[in-house]
């Protein structure tokens, strides 16, 4: 019985270390992604040249806007995904027995 307990304790310690490492990595990534989103929002209109003189200029403006919106959307989605993963890992860290066994 004691060897089972020690084996389970080693396994638990390993899992908790893995979770802590992943949390540290995701905290850095989330912070970096947040700053990226903030910078894109701050400089959104600096990157787009608004010109409606001719139809071609108008199309170029629309394409530029679309590209900036897409870049912002991708950055926000990546940040949201990392944030969700981080909150999941923090919950896992609080309750290390998060598995499920179906018979």
Secondary structure, DSSP 4 states (H G I P E B T S, - for coil): -HHHHHHHHHHHHHHHHHHHHHHHHHHHHHHHHHHHHHHHHHTHHHH-----SSHHHHHHHHHHHHHHHHHHHHHHHHHHHHHHHHHHHHHHHHSS-------
